[in-house]
């Protein structure tokens, strides 16, 4: 029954990937095929 994972860590942030809208202080969250900003919703696709 103790199968719940309450280990909710923030998403992994890639270094050097700052949001162009919020500034370099806000890193984009890495997803499967894109990076996205949790603040303003900006995202950009991964290349390659
Ligand atoms: Zn942003």
mmCIF file of the protein (N, C-alpha, C, O) and its ligand, coordinates in Angstrom:
data_MODEL
# 
_entry.id   MODEL 
# 
loop_
_entity.id 
_entity.type 
_entity.pdbx_number_of_molecules 
1 polymer     1 
2 non-polymer 1 
# 
_entity_poly.entity_id                      1 
_entity_poly.type                           'polypeptide(L)' 
_entity_poly.nstd_linkage                   no 
_entity_poly.nstd_monomer                   no 
_entity_poly.pdbx_seq_one_letter_code       
;(UNK)(UNK)(UNK)(UNK)(UNK)(UNK)(UNK)(UNK)(UNK)(UNK)(UNK)(UNK)(UNK)(UNK)(UNK)(UNK)
(UNK)(UNK)(UNK)(UNK)(UNK)(UNK)(UNK)(UNK)(UNK)(UNK)(UNK)(UNK)(UNK)(UNK)(UNK)(UNK)
(UNK)(UNK)(UNK)(UNK)(UNK)(UNK)(UNK)(UNK)(UNK)(UNK)(UNK)(UNK)(UNK)(UNK)(UNK)(UNK)
;
_entity_poly.pdbx_seq_one_letter_code_can   XXXXXXXXXXXXXXXXXXXXXXXXXXXXXXXXXXXXXXXXXXXXXXXX 
_entity_poly.pdbx_strand_id                 A 
# 
loop_
_entity_poly_seq.entity_id 
_entity_poly_seq.num 
_entity_poly_seq.mon_id 
_entity_poly_seq.hetero 
1 1  UNK n 
1 2  UNK n 
1 3  UNK n 
1 4  UNK n 
1 5  UNK n 
1 6  UNK n 
1 7  UNK n 
1 8  UNK n 
1 9  UNK n 
1 10 UNK n 
1 11 UNK n 
1 12 UNK n 
1 13 UNK n 
1 14 UNK n 
1 15 UNK n 
1 16 UNK n 
1 17 UNK n 
1 18 UNK n 
1 19 UNK n 
1 20 UNK n 
1 21 UNK n 
1 22 UNK n 
1 23 UNK n 
1 24 UNK n 
1 25 UNK n 
1 26 UNK n 
1 27 UNK n 
1 28 UNK n 
1 29 UNK n 
1 30 UNK n 
1 31 UNK n 
1 32 UNK n 
1 33 UNK n 
1 34 UNK n 
1 35 UNK n 
1 36 UNK n 
1 37 UNK n 
1 38 UNK n 
1 39 UNK n 
1 40 UNK n 
1 41 UNK n 
1 42 UNK n 
1 43 UNK n 
1 44 UNK n 
1 45 UNK n 
1 46 UNK n 
1 47 UNK n 
1 48 UNK n 
# 
loop_
_struct_asym.id 
_struct_asym.entity_id 
A 1 
B 2 
# 
loop_
_chem_comp.id 
_chem_comp.type 
_chem_comp.mon_nstd_flag 
UNK 'L-peptide linking' . 
ZN  non-polymer         . 
# 
_pdbx_entity_nonpoly.entity_id   2 
_pdbx_entity_nonpoly.name        ? 
_pdbx_entity_nonpoly.comp_id     ZN 
# 
_pdbx_nonpoly_scheme.asym_id         B 
_pdbx_nonpoly_scheme.entity_id       2 
_pdbx_nonpoly_scheme.mon_id          ZN 
_pdbx_nonpoly_scheme.ndb_seq_num     1 
_pdbx_nonpoly_scheme.pdb_seq_num     101 
_pdbx_nonpoly_scheme.auth_seq_num    101 
_pdbx_nonpoly_scheme.pdb_mon_id      ZN 
_pdbx_nonpoly_scheme.auth_mon_id     ZN 
_pdbx_nonpoly_scheme.pdb_strand_id   A 
_pdbx_nonpoly_scheme.pdb_ins_code    . 
# 
loop_
_atom_site.group_PDB 
_atom_site.id 
_atom_site.type_symbol 
_atom_site.label_atom_id 
_atom_site.label_alt_id 
_atom_site.label_comp_id 
_atom_site.label_asym_id 
_atom_site.label_entity_id 
_atom_site.label_seq_id 
_atom_site.pdbx_PDB_ins_code 
_atom_site.Cartn_x 
_atom_site.Cartn_y 
_atom_site.Cartn_z 
_atom_site.occupancy 
_atom_site.B_iso_or_equiv 
_atom_site.pdbx_formal_charge 
_atom_site.auth_seq_id 
_atom_site.auth_comp_id 
_atom_site.auth_asym_id 
_atom_site.auth_atom_id 
_atom_site.pdbx_PDB_model_num 
ATOM   1   N  N  . UNK A 1 1  ? 0.822  -1.211 0.000   1.00 0.00 ? 1   UNK A N  1 
ATOM   2   C  CA . UNK A 1 1  ? 0.000  0.000  0.000   1.00 0.00 ? 1   UNK A CA 1 
ATOM   3   C  C  . UNK A 1 1  ? 0.854  1.257  0.000   1.00 0.00 ? 1   UNK A C  1 
ATOM   4   O  O  . UNK A 1 1  ? 0.416  2.331  -0.414  1.00 0.00 ? 1   UNK A O  1 
ATOM   5   N  N  . UNK A 1 2  ? 2.046  1.102  0.460   1.00 0.00 ? 2   UNK A N  1 
ATOM   6   C  CA . UNK A 1 2  ? 2.935  2.267  0.472   1.00 0.00 ? 2   UNK A CA 1 
ATOM   7   C  C  . UNK A 1 2  ? 3.651  2.390  -0.864  1.00 0.00 ? 2   UNK A C  1 
ATOM   8   O  O  . UNK A 1 2  ? 4.875  2.307  -0.962  1.00 0.00 ? 2   UNK A O  1 
ATOM   9   N  N  . UNK A 1 3  ? 2.857  2.585  -1.850  1.00 0.00 ? 3   UNK A N  1 
ATOM   10  C  CA . UNK A 1 3  ? 3.433  2.616  -3.192  1.00 0.00 ? 3   UNK A CA 1 
ATOM   11  C  C  . UNK A 1 3  ? 3.398  4.019  -3.785  1.00 0.00 ? 3   UNK A C  1 
ATOM   12  O  O  . UNK A 1 3  ? 3.607  4.208  -4.984  1.00 0.00 ? 3   UNK A O  1 
ATOM   13  N  N  . UNK A 1 4  ? 3.137  4.972  -2.947  1.00 0.00 ? 4   UNK A N  1 
ATOM   14  C  CA . UNK A 1 4  ? 3.036  6.338  -3.457  1.00 0.00 ? 4   UNK A CA 1 
ATOM   15  C  C  . UNK A 1 4  ? 4.406  7.017  -3.437  1.00 0.00 ? 4   UNK A C  1 
ATOM   16  O  O  . UNK A 1 4  ? 5.163  6.960  -2.468  1.00 0.00 ? 4   UNK A O  1 
ATOM   17  N  N  . UNK A 1 5  ? 4.661  7.641  -4.534  1.00 0.00 ? 5   UNK A N  1 
ATOM   18  C  CA . UNK A 1 5  ? 5.931  8.375  -4.602  1.00 0.00 ? 5   UNK A CA 1 
ATOM   19  C  C  . UNK A 1 5  ? 5.691  9.849  -4.362  1.00 0.00 ? 5   UNK A C  1 
ATOM   20  O  O  . UNK A 1 5  ? 5.210  10.561 -5.243  1.00 0.00 ? 5   UNK A O  1 
ATOM   21  N  N  . UNK A 1 6  ? 6.013  10.285 -3.215  1.00 0.00 ? 6   UNK A N  1 
ATOM   22  C  CA . UNK A 1 6  ? 5.831  11.698 -2.929  1.00 0.00 ? 6   UNK A CA 1 
ATOM   23  C  C  . UNK A 1 6  ? 7.155  12.435 -3.069  1.00 0.00 ? 6   UNK A C  1 
ATOM   24  O  O  . UNK A 1 6  ? 7.565  13.247 -2.240  1.00 0.00 ? 6   UNK A O  1 
ATOM   25  N  N  . UNK A 1 7  ? 7.766  12.099 -4.144  1.00 0.00 ? 7   UNK A N  1 
ATOM   26  C  CA . UNK A 1 7  ? 9.073  12.708 -4.410  1.00 0.00 ? 7   UNK A CA 1 
ATOM   27  C  C  . UNK A 1 7  ? 8.949  13.670 -5.587  1.00 0.00 ? 7   UNK A C  1 
ATOM   28  O  O  . UNK A 1 7  ? 9.524  13.461 -6.655  1.00 0.00 ? 7   UNK A O  1 
ATOM   29  N  N  . UNK A 1 8  ? 8.195  14.709 -5.357  1.00 0.00 ? 8   UNK A N  1 
ATOM   30  C  CA . UNK A 1 8  ? 7.944  15.631 -6.464  1.00 0.00 ? 8   UNK A CA 1 
ATOM   31  C  C  . UNK A 1 8  ? 9.015  16.701 -6.523  1.00 0.00 ? 8   UNK A C  1 
ATOM   32  O  O  . UNK A 1 8  ? 8.911  17.756 -5.898  1.00 0.00 ? 8   UNK A O  1 
ATOM   33  N  N  . UNK A 1 9  ? 10.006 16.407 -7.264  1.00 0.00 ? 9   UNK A N  1 
ATOM   34  C  CA . UNK A 1 9  ? 11.062 17.405 -7.446  1.00 0.00 ? 9   UNK A CA 1 
ATOM   35  C  C  . UNK A 1 9  ? 10.731 18.279 -8.654  1.00 0.00 ? 9   UNK A C  1 
ATOM   36  O  O  . UNK A 1 9  ? 10.006 17.862 -9.558  1.00 0.00 ? 9   UNK A O  1 
ATOM   37  N  N  . UNK A 1 10 ? 11.257 19.461 -8.655  1.00 0.00 ? 10  UNK A N  1 
ATOM   38  C  CA . UNK A 1 10 ? 11.086 20.317 -9.834  1.00 0.00 ? 10  UNK A CA 1 
ATOM   39  C  C  . UNK A 1 10 ? 11.749 19.696 -11.046 1.00 0.00 ? 10  UNK A C  1 
ATOM   40  O  O  . UNK A 1 10 ? 12.665 18.882 -10.937 1.00 0.00 ? 10  UNK A O  1 
ATOM   41  N  N  . UNK A 1 11 ? 11.271 20.094 -12.175 1.00 0.00 ? 11  UNK A N  1 
ATOM   42  C  CA . UNK A 1 11 ? 11.790 19.512 -13.409 1.00 0.00 ? 11  UNK A CA 1 
ATOM   43  C  C  . UNK A 1 11 ? 13.255 19.851 -13.597 1.00 0.00 ? 11  UNK A C  1 
ATOM   44  O  O  . UNK A 1 11 ? 13.782 20.834 -13.076 1.00 0.00 ? 11  UNK A O  1 
ATOM   45  N  N  . UNK A 1 12 ? 13.860 19.011 -14.344 1.00 0.00 ? 12  UNK A N  1 
ATOM   46  C  CA . UNK A 1 12 ? 15.283 19.214 -14.594 1.00 0.00 ? 12  UNK A CA 1 
ATOM   47  C  C  . UNK A 1 12 ? 15.483 20.386 -15.541 1.00 0.00 ? 12  UNK A C  1 
ATOM   48  O  O  . UNK A 1 12 ? 14.854 20.484 -16.595 1.00 0.00 ? 12  UNK A O  1 
ATOM   49  N  N  . UNK A 1 13 ? 16.350 21.238 -15.140 1.00 0.00 ? 13  UNK A N  1 
ATOM   50  C  CA . UNK A 1 13 ? 16.601 22.415 -15.966 1.00 0.00 ? 13  UNK A CA 1 
ATOM   51  C  C  . UNK A 1 13 ? 17.967 22.310 -16.618 1.00 0.00 ? 13  UNK A C  1 
ATOM   52  O  O  . UNK A 1 13 ? 18.974 22.000 -15.981 1.00 0.00 ? 13  UNK A O  1 
ATOM   53  N  N  . UNK A 1 14 ? 17.958 22.574 -17.880 1.00 0.00 ? 14  UNK A N  1 
ATOM   54  C  CA . UNK A 1 14 ? 19.235 22.541 -18.590 1.00 0.00 ? 14  UNK A CA 1 
ATOM   55  C  C  . UNK A 1 14 ? 19.979 23.853 -18.393 1.00 0.00 ? 14  UNK A C  1 
ATOM   56  O  O  . UNK A 1 14 ? 19.397 24.938 -18.429 1.00 0.00 ? 14  UNK A O  1 
ATOM   57  N  N  . UNK A 1 15 ? 21.216 23.726 -18.195 1.00 0.00 ? 15  UNK A N  1 
ATOM   58  C  CA . UNK A 1 15 ? 22.026 24.935 -18.046 1.00 0.00 ? 15  UNK A CA 1 
ATOM   59  C  C  . UNK A 1 15 ? 22.155 25.665 -19.372 1.00 0.00 ? 15  UNK A C  1 
ATOM   60  O  O  . UNK A 1 15 ? 22.281 25.063 -20.439 1.00 0.00 ? 15  UNK A O  1 
ATOM   61  N  N  . UNK A 1 16 ? 22.119 26.966 -19.262 1.00 0.00 ? 16  UNK A N  1 
ATOM   62  C  CA . UNK A 1 16 ? 22.331 27.750 -20.472 1.00 0.00 ? 16  UNK A CA 1 
ATOM   63  C  C  . UNK A 1 16 ? 21.069 27.949 -21.274 1.00 0.00 ? 16  UNK A C  1 
ATOM   64  O  O  . UNK A 1 16 ? 21.088 28.628 -22.300 1.00 0.00 ? 16  UNK A O  1 
ATOM   65  N  N  . UNK A 1 17 ? 19.982 27.374 -20.829 1.00 0.00 ? 17  UNK A N  1 
ATOM   66  C  CA . UNK A 1 17 ? 18.730 27.543 -21.542 1.00 0.00 ? 17  UNK A CA 1 
ATOM   67  C  C  . UNK A 1 17 ? 17.840 28.496 -20.782 1.00 0.00 ? 17  UNK A C  1 
ATOM   68  O  O  . UNK A 1 17 ? 17.051 28.083 -19.932 1.00 0.00 ? 17  UNK A O  1 
ATOM   69  N  N  . UNK A 1 18 ? 17.963 29.746 -21.083 1.00 0.00 ? 18  UNK A N  1 
ATOM   70  C  CA . UNK A 1 18 ? 17.145 30.734 -20.392 1.00 0.00 ? 18  UNK A CA 1 
ATOM   71  C  C  . UNK A 1 18 ? 15.959 31.148 -21.242 1.00 0.00 ? 18  UNK A C  1 
ATOM   72  O  O  . UNK A 1 18 ? 15.996 31.063 -22.470 1.00 0.00 ? 18  UNK A O  1 
ATOM   73  N  N  . UNK A 1 19 ? 14.922 31.592 -20.585 1.00 0.00 ? 19  UNK A N  1 
ATOM   74  C  CA . UNK A 1 19 ? 13.750 32.055 -21.314 1.00 0.00 ? 19  UNK A CA 1 
ATOM   75  C  C  . UNK A 1 19 ? 14.027 33.449 -21.884 1.00 0.00 ? 19  UNK A C  1 
ATOM   76  O  O  . UNK A 1 19 ? 14.423 34.353 -21.148 1.00 0.00 ? 19  UNK A O  1 
ATOM   77  N  N  . UNK A 1 20 ? 13.824 33.622 -23.169 1.00 0.00 ? 20  UNK A N  1 
ATOM   78  C  CA . UNK A 1 20 ? 14.071 34.928 -23.801 1.00 0.00 ? 20  UNK A CA 1 
ATOM   79  C  C  . UNK A 1 20 ? 13.075 35.984 -23.355 1.00 0.00 ? 20  UNK A C  1 
ATOM   80  O  O  . UNK A 1 20 ? 13.311 37.182 -23.512 1.00 0.00 ? 20  UNK A O  1 
ATOM   81  N  N  . UNK A 1 21 ? 11.991 35.544 -22.813 1.00 0.00 ? 21  UNK A N  1 
ATOM   82  C  CA . UNK A 1 21 ? 10.985 36.499 -22.362 1.00 0.00 ? 21  UNK A CA 1 
ATOM   83  C  C  . UNK A 1 21 ? 11.194 36.894 -20.914 1.00 0.00 ? 21  UNK A C  1 
ATOM   84  O  O  . UNK A 1 21 ? 11.153 38.073 -20.565 1.00 0.00 ? 21  UNK A O  1 
ATOM   85  N  N  . UNK A 1 22 ? 11.421 35.890 -20.071 1.00 0.00 ? 22  UNK A N  1 
ATOM   86  C  CA . UNK A 1 22 ? 11.550 36.163 -18.636 1.00 0.00 ? 22  UNK A CA 1 
ATOM   87  C  C  . UNK A 1 22 ? 12.979 36.554 -18.270 1.00 0.00 ? 22  UNK A C  1 
ATOM   88  O  O  . UNK A 1 22 ? 13.220 37.114 -17.201 1.00 0.00 ? 22  UNK A O  1 
ATOM   89  N  N  . UNK A 1 23 ? 13.904 36.262 -19.142 1.00 0.00 ? 23  UNK A N  1 
ATOM   90  C  CA . UNK A 1 23 ? 15.288 36.586 -18.846 1.00 0.00 ? 23  UNK A CA 1 
ATOM   91  C  C  . UNK A 1 23 ? 16.099 35.343 -18.566 1.00 0.00 ? 23  UNK A C  1 
ATOM   92  O  O  . UNK A 1 23 ? 15.571 34.239 -18.436 1.00 0.00 ? 23  UNK A O  1 
ATOM   93  N  N  . UNK A 1 24 ? 17.372 35.553 -18.480 1.00 0.00 ? 24  UNK A N  1 
ATOM   94  C  CA . UNK A 1 24 ? 18.281 34.416 -18.317 1.00 0.00 ? 24  UNK A CA 1 
ATOM   95  C  C  . UNK A 1 24 ? 18.146 33.786 -16.937 1.00 0.00 ? 24  UNK A C  1 
ATOM   96  O  O  . UNK A 1 24 ? 18.629 32.679 -16.702 1.00 0.00 ? 24  UNK A O  1 
ATOM   97  N  N  . UNK A 1 25 ? 17.479 34.504 -16.018 1.00 0.00 ? 25  UNK A N  1 
ATOM   98  C  CA . UNK A 1 25 ? 17.307 33.970 -14.674 1.00 0.00 ? 25  UNK A CA 1 
ATOM   99  C  C  . UNK A 1 25 ? 16.295 32.839 -14.640 1.00 0.00 ? 25  UNK A C  1 
ATOM   100 O  O  . UNK A 1 25 ? 16.277 32.036 -13.707 1.00 0.00 ? 25  UNK A O  1 
ATOM   101 N  N  . UNK A 1 26 ? 15.458 32.781 -15.655 1.00 0.00 ? 26  UNK A N  1 
ATOM   102 C  CA . UNK A 1 26 ? 14.447 31.732 -15.714 1.00 0.00 ? 26  UNK A CA 1 
ATOM   103 C  C  . UNK A 1 26 ? 14.856 30.678 -16.722 1.00 0.00 ? 26  UNK A C  1 
ATOM   104 O  O  . UNK A 1 26 ? 14.953 30.949 -17.918 1.00 0.00 ? 26  UNK A O  1 
ATOM   105 N  N  . UNK A 1 27 ? 15.093 29.491 -16.235 1.00 0.00 ? 27  UNK A N  1 
ATOM   106 C  CA . UNK A 1 27 ? 15.521 28.428 -17.131 1.00 0.00 ? 27  UNK A CA 1 
ATOM   107 C  C  . UNK A 1 27 ? 14.326 27.704 -17.718 1.00 0.00 ? 27  UNK A C  1 
ATOM   108 O  O  . UNK A 1 27 ? 13.259 27.615 -17.111 1.00 0.00 ? 27  UNK A O  1 
ATOM   109 N  N  . UNK A 1 28 ? 14.536 27.197 -18.901 1.00 0.00 ? 28  UNK A N  1 
ATOM   110 C  CA . UNK A 1 28 ? 13.470 26.441 -19.538 1.00 0.00 ? 28  UNK A CA 1 
ATOM   111 C  C  . UNK A 1 28 ? 13.490 24.997 -19.056 1.00 0.00 ? 28  UNK A C  1 
ATOM   112 O  O  . UNK A 1 28 ? 14.551 24.399 -18.879 1.00 0.00 ? 28  UNK A O  1 
ATOM   113 N  N  . UNK A 1 29 ? 12.311 24.456 -18.850 1.00 0.00 ? 29  UNK A N  1 
ATOM   114 C  CA . UNK A 1 29 ? 12.208 23.066 -18.429 1.00 0.00 ? 29  UNK A CA 1 
ATOM   115 C  C  . UNK A 1 29 ? 12.367 22.163 -19.647 1.00 0.00 ? 29  UNK A C  1 
ATOM   116 O  O  . UNK A 1 29 ? 11.817 22.428 -20.715 1.00 0.00 ? 29  UNK A O  1 
ATOM   117 N  N  . UNK A 1 30 ? 13.121 21.108 -19.462 1.00 0.00 ? 30  UNK A N  1 
ATOM   118 C  CA . UNK A 1 30 ? 13.365 20.223 -20.593 1.00 0.00 ? 30  UNK A CA 1 
ATOM   119 C  C  . UNK A 1 30 ? 12.278 19.172 -20.697 1.00 0.00 ? 30  UNK A C  1 
ATOM   120 O  O  . UNK A 1 30 ? 11.926 18.516 -19.717 1.00 0.00 ? 30  UNK A O  1 
ATOM   121 N  N  . UNK A 1 31 ? 11.761 19.027 -21.885 1.00 0.00 ? 31  UNK A N  1 
ATOM   122 C  CA . UNK A 1 31 ? 10.769 17.996 -22.133 1.00 0.00 ? 31  UNK A CA 1 
ATOM   123 C  C  . UNK A 1 31 ? 11.313 17.026 -23.166 1.00 0.00 ? 31  UNK A C  1 
ATOM   124 O  O  . UNK A 1 31 ? 12.470 17.104 -23.580 1.00 0.00 ? 31  UNK A O  1 
ATOM   125 N  N  . UNK A 1 32 ? 10.471 16.139 -23.554 1.00 0.00 ? 32  UNK A N  1 
ATOM   126 C  CA . UNK A 1 32 ? 10.891 15.078 -24.468 1.00 0.00 ? 32  UNK A CA 1 
ATOM   127 C  C  . UNK A 1 32 ? 11.510 15.651 -25.738 1.00 0.00 ? 32  UNK A C  1 
ATOM   128 O  O  . UNK A 1 32 ? 12.578 15.222 -26.175 1.00 0.00 ? 32  UNK A O  1 
ATOM   129 N  N  . UNK A 1 33 ? 10.830 16.614 -26.313 1.00 0.00 ? 33  UNK A N  1 
ATOM   130 C  CA . UNK A 1 33 ? 11.315 17.132 -27.581 1.00 0.00 ? 33  UNK A CA 1 
ATOM   131 C  C  . UNK A 1 33 ? 11.284 18.645 -27.632 1.00 0.00 ? 33  UNK A C  1 
ATOM   132 O  O  . UNK A 1 33 ? 11.270 19.244 -28.707 1.00 0.00 ? 33  UNK A O  1 
ATOM   133 N  N  . UNK A 1 34 ? 11.274 19.245 -26.478 1.00 0.00 ? 34  UNK A N  1 
ATOM   134 C  CA . UNK A 1 34 ? 11.218 20.703 -26.463 1.00 0.00 ? 34  UNK A CA 1 
ATOM   135 C  C  . UNK A 1 34 ? 11.606 21.244 -25.094 1.00 0.00 ? 34  UNK A C  1 
ATOM   136 O  O  . UNK A 1 34 ? 11.692 20.513 -24.107 1.00 0.00 ? 34  UNK A O  1 
ATOM   137 N  N  . UNK A 1 35 ? 11.834 22.536 -25.073 1.00 0.00 ? 35  UNK A N  1 
ATOM   138 C  CA . UNK A 1 35 ? 12.055 23.228 -23.809 1.00 0.00 ? 35  UNK A CA 1 
ATOM   139 C  C  . UNK A 1 35 ? 10.901 24.201 -23.602 1.00 0.00 ? 35  UNK A C  1 
ATOM   140 O  O  . UNK A 1 35 ? 10.432 24.825 -24.554 1.00 0.00 ? 35  UNK A O  1 
ATOM   141 N  N  . UNK A 1 36 ? 10.453 24.326 -22.382 1.00 0.00 ? 36  UNK A N  1 
ATOM   142 C  CA . UNK A 1 36 ? 9.343  25.242 -22.149 1.00 0.00 ? 36  UNK A CA 1 
ATOM   143 C  C  . UNK A 1 36 ? 9.550  26.022 -20.865 1.00 0.00 ? 36  UNK A C  1 
ATOM   144 O  O  . UNK A 1 36 ? 10.197 25.560 -19.924 1.00 0.00 ? 36  UNK A O  1 
ATOM   145 N  N  . UNK A 1 37 ? 8.978  27.221 -20.854 1.00 0.00 ? 37  UNK A N  1 
ATOM   146 C  CA . UNK A 1 37 ? 9.066  28.059 -19.670 1.00 0.00 ? 37  UNK A CA 1 
ATOM   147 C  C  . UNK A 1 37 ? 7.795  27.898 -18.847 1.00 0.00 ? 37  UNK A C  1 
ATOM   148 O  O  . UNK A 1 37 ? 6.688  27.968 -19.383 1.00 0.00 ? 37  UNK A O  1 
ATOM   149 N  N  . UNK A 1 38 ? 7.954  27.685 -17.558 1.00 0.00 ? 38  UNK A N  1 
ATOM   150 C  CA . UNK A 1 38 ? 6.795  27.499 -16.692 1.00 0.00 ? 38  UNK A CA 1 
ATOM   151 C  C  . UNK A 1 38 ? 6.151  28.811 -16.298 1.00 0.00 ? 38  UNK A C  1 
ATOM   152 O  O  . UNK A 1 38 ? 5.054  28.836 -15.739 1.00 0.00 ? 38  UNK A O  1 
ATOM   153 N  N  . UNK A 1 39 ? 6.834  29.887 -16.591 1.00 0.00 ? 39  UNK A N  1 
ATOM   154 C  CA . UNK A 1 39 ? 6.308  31.190 -16.192 1.00 0.00 ? 39  UNK A CA 1 
ATOM   155 C  C  . UNK A 1 39 ? 5.389  31.785 -17.247 1.00 0.00 ? 39  UNK A C  1 
ATOM   156 O  O  . UNK A 1 39 ? 4.235  32.116 -16.972 1.00 0.00 ? 39  UNK A O  1 
ATOM   157 N  N  . UNK A 1 40 ? 5.912  31.915 -18.443 1.00 0.00 ? 40  UNK A N  1 
ATOM   158 C  CA . UNK A 1 40 ? 5.159  32.609 -19.474 1.00 0.00 ? 40  UNK A CA 1 
ATOM   159 C  C  . UNK A 1 40 ? 4.602  31.661 -20.534 1.00 0.00 ? 40  UNK A C  1 
ATOM   160 O  O  . UNK A 1 40 ? 3.780  32.056 -21.361 1.00 0.00 ? 40  UNK A O  1 
ATOM   161 N  N  . UNK A 1 41 ? 5.052  30.418 -20.501 1.00 0.00 ? 41  UNK A N  1 
ATOM   162 C  CA . UNK A 1 41 ? 4.512  29.458 -21.456 1.00 0.00 ? 41  UNK A CA 1 
ATOM   163 C  C  . UNK A 1 41 ? 5.299  29.400 -22.751 1.00 0.00 ? 41  UNK A C  1 
ATOM   164 O  O  . UNK A 1 41 ? 4.932  28.685 -23.684 1.00 0.00 ? 41  UNK A O  1 
ATOM   165 N  N  . UNK A 1 42 ? 6.368  30.146 -22.800 1.00 0.00 ? 42  UNK A N  1 
ATOM   166 C  CA . UNK A 1 42 ? 7.207  30.103 -23.993 1.00 0.00 ? 42  UNK A CA 1 
ATOM   167 C  C  . UNK A 1 42 ? 7.843  28.736 -24.139 1.00 0.00 ? 42  UNK A C  1 
ATOM   168 O  O  . UNK A 1 42 ? 8.189  28.098 -23.144 1.00 0.00 ? 42  UNK A O  1 
ATOM   169 N  N  . UNK A 1 43 ? 7.998  28.284 -25.373 1.00 0.00 ? 43  UNK A N  1 
ATOM   170 C  CA . UNK A 1 43 ? 8.674  27.012 -25.578 1.00 0.00 ? 43  UNK A CA 1 
ATOM   171 C  C  . UNK A 1 43 ? 9.386  26.996 -26.910 1.00 0.00 ? 43  UNK A C  1 
ATOM   172 O  O  . UNK A 1 43 ? 9.022  27.717 -27.839 1.00 0.00 ? 43  UNK A O  1 
ATOM   173 N  N  . UNK A 1 44 ? 10.367 26.195 -26.987 1.00 0.00 ? 44  UNK A N  1 
ATOM   174 C  CA . UNK A 1 44 ? 11.055 26.033 -28.253 1.00 0.00 ? 44  UNK A CA 1 
ATOM   175 C  C  . UNK A 1 44 ? 11.418 24.576 -28.446 1.00 0.00 ? 44  UNK A C  1 
ATOM   176 O  O  . UNK A 1 44 ? 11.720 23.850 -27.499 1.00 0.00 ? 44  UNK A O  1 
ATOM   177 N  N  . UNK A 1 45 ? 11.378 24.174 -29.704 1.00 0.00 ? 45  UNK A N  1 
ATOM   178 C  CA . UNK A 1 45 ? 11.613 22.770 -30.002 1.00 0.00 ? 45  UNK A CA 1 
ATOM   179 C  C  . UNK A 1 45 ? 13.102 22.445 -29.929 1.00 0.00 ? 45  UNK A C  1 
ATOM   180 O  O  . UNK A 1 45 ? 13.971 23.289 -30.148 1.00 0.00 ? 45  UNK A O  1 
ATOM   181 N  N  . UNK A 1 46 ? 13.337 21.217 -29.619 1.00 0.00 ? 46  UNK A N  1 
ATOM   182 C  CA . UNK A 1 46 ? 14.718 20.748 -29.648 1.00 0.00 ? 46  UNK A CA 1 
ATOM   183 C  C  . UNK A 1 46 ? 15.125 20.527 -31.095 1.00 0.00 ? 46  UNK A C  1 
ATOM   184 O  O  . UNK A 1 46 ? 14.321 20.170 -31.956 1.00 0.00 ? 46  UNK A O  1 
ATOM   185 N  N  . UNK A 1 47 ? 16.359 20.748 -31.310 1.00 0.00 ? 47  UNK A N  1 
ATOM   186 C  CA . UNK A 1 47 ? 16.868 20.548 -32.664 1.00 0.00 ? 47  UNK A CA 1 
ATOM   187 C  C  . UNK A 1 47 ? 17.785 19.346 -32.686 1.00 0.00 ? 47  UNK A C  1 
ATOM   188 O  O  . UNK A 1 47 ? 18.583 19.112 -31.778 1.00 0.00 ? 47  UNK A O  1 
ATOM   189 N  N  . UNK A 1 48 ? 17.639 18.603 -33.746 1.00 0.00 ? 48  UNK A N  1 
ATOM   190 C  CA . UNK A 1 48 ? 18.474 17.404 -33.900 1.00 0.00 ? 48  UNK A CA 1 
ATOM   191 C  C  . UNK A 1 48 ? 17.857 16.277 -33.118 1.00 0.00 ? 48  UNK A C  1 
ATOM   192 O  O  . UNK A 1 48 ? 18.393 15.169 -33.104 1.00 0.00 ? 48  UNK A O  1 
HETATM 193 ZN ZN . ZN  B 2 .  ? 9.318  32.686 -19.722 1.00 0.00 ? 101 ZN  A ZN 1 
# 
